[in-house]
Amino acid sequence: LCLNRPDPSSQFRLAIGSYVEQYSNTVQIVNKRPADGSEADYGHSNQVYMACEFDHPYPCTKILWSPDTRSGGARDLLATTGDYLRIWNVTDDGSGRGTLLHKREALLNNNKNSE
């Protein structure tokens, strides 16, 4: 299951969830290397690389990026569903290598009997 970022002005990002019929699964975020226009860049601008990977309990049934961030929100949020709805905040790690950090912002449960 995967979905590309909805904002056409943002950098290409693709979220991909594994499907293993067990508890241990992962979510990977894949980026596309930006073209810089140099000759050395020829043929490399279409390469994709894994920018982030994190554990996810049970397979994701859906993965969705937050709507367009230009409409007021500054955070890059990713929602995953499986056993619960999880909201992740995805940010640049500041290394300059295009790698990302993730932080779980929320874990939501629709069970009315939960504490």
Phi, psi and omega per residue, in radians:
L1 nan 2.348 -3.108
C2 -2.741 2.806 3.091
L3 -2.709 2.407 3.115
N4 -1.441 2.750 3.076
R5 -1.032 2.383 -3.090
P6 -1.385 -0.319 -3.063
D7 -1.486 1.953 -3.076
P8 -1.159 -0.351 3.137
S9 -1.490 -0.175 -3.118
S10 -1.556 2.928 3.102
Q11 -1.165 2.520 3.103
F12 -1.039 2.247 3.023
R13 -2.484 2.432 -3.141
L14 -2.254 2.216 3.104
A15 -1.772 2.277 -3.068
I16 -2.257 2.260 3.109
G17 -1.903 2.436 3.087
S18 -1.323 2.825 3.087
Y19 -2.311 1.592 3.052
V20 -2.077 2.227 -3.076
E21 -1.316 0.910 3.099
Q22 -2.530 -3.131 -3.113
Y23 -1.188 -0.706 -3.019
S24 -1.462 1.923 3.047
N25 -2.341 3.028 -3.139
T26 -2.387 2.795 2.955
V27 -2.109 2.302 3.079
Q28 -2.047 2.467 3.029
I29 -1.961 2.151 -3.063
V30 -1.918 2.334 3.080
N31 -1.975 2.799 3.050
K32 -1.855 2.341 3.128
R33 -1.167 2.260 3.132
P34 -1.272 2.546 3.093
A35 -1.421 2.333 3.093
D36 -1.814 -0.039 3.067
G37 1.489 -0.052 -3.122
S38 -1.431 2.850 3.096
E39 -1.137 -0.597 3.135
A40 -1.136 -0.396 -3.118
D41 -1.426 -0.252 -3.052
Y42 -0.992 2.187 3.124
G43 1.501 -0.177 -3.119
H44 -1.822 -0.175 -3.051
S45 -1.258 -0.299 3.126
N46 -1.682 0.107 -3.140
Q47 -1.311 2.484 3.050
V48 -1.965 2.684 3.139
Y49 -2.519 2.729 3.123
M50 -1.418 2.030 -3.107
A51 -1.607 -0.389 -3.074
C52 -2.837 2.558 3.033
E53 -2.530 2.394 3.087
F54 -2.543 2.720 -3.130
D55 -1.251 2.541 3.092
H56 -2.437 2.138 3.111
P57 -1.219 2.277 -3.113
Y58 1.117 2.756 3.129
P59 -1.145 2.540 3.050
C60 -1.291 2.335 3.026
T61 -1.593 -0.441 3.037
K62 -2.594 2.582 3.028
I63 -2.358 2.168 -3.128
L64 -2.412 2.391 2.995
W65 -1.389 2.704 3.063
S66 -1.115 2.745 3.089
P67 -1.057 3.035 -3.109
D68 -0.747 2.137 -3.111
T69 -1.348 -0.175 3.127
R70 -1.233 -0.290 -3.089
S71 -1.538 0.587 3.020
G72 2.062 -0.565 -3.117
G73 -1.498 2.435 -3.131
A74 -1.839 -0.129 -3.074
R75 -1.671 2.591 3.093
D76 -1.715 1.741 -3.043
L77 -1.839 2.525 3.110
L78 -2.222 2.290 3.108
A79 -1.913 2.353 3.060
T80 -2.216 2.538 3.061
T81 -2.152 2.693 3.113
G82 -3.007 -1.859 3.013
D83 -1.363 -0.512 3.098
Y84 -2.412 2.956 2.989
L85 -1.611 2.166 3.122
R86 -2.072 2.399 3.078
I87 -1.962 2.219 -3.101
W88 -2.032 2.447 3.023
N89 -1.759 2.134 -3.092
V90 -1.949 2.161 -3.116
T91 -2.321 2.759 3.042
D92 -1.184 2.436 -3.104
D93 -1.444 -0.074 3.090
G94 1.409 0.088 -3.100
S95 -1.416 -0.298 -3.084
G96 1.457 0.035 -3.133
R97 -1.683 -0.040 -3.125
G98 1.473 0.182 3.123
T99 -1.509 2.736 -3.015
L100 -2.130 2.754 3.013
L101 -1.955 2.648 3.091
H102 -2.224 2.604 3.074
K103 -2.525 2.248 3.095
R104 -1.290 2.118 -3.115
E105 -1.586 -0.616 -3.079
A106 -2.652 2.599 3.017
L107 -2.229 1.936 -3.023
L108 -1.966 2.362 -3.081
N109 -2.213 2.339 -3.127
N110 -1.655 0.176 -3.131
N111 -1.372 2.039 -3.091
K112 -1.251 -0.276 -3.136
N113 -1.665 -0.001 -3.114
S114 -1.338 2.805 -3.109
E115 -1.535 nan nan
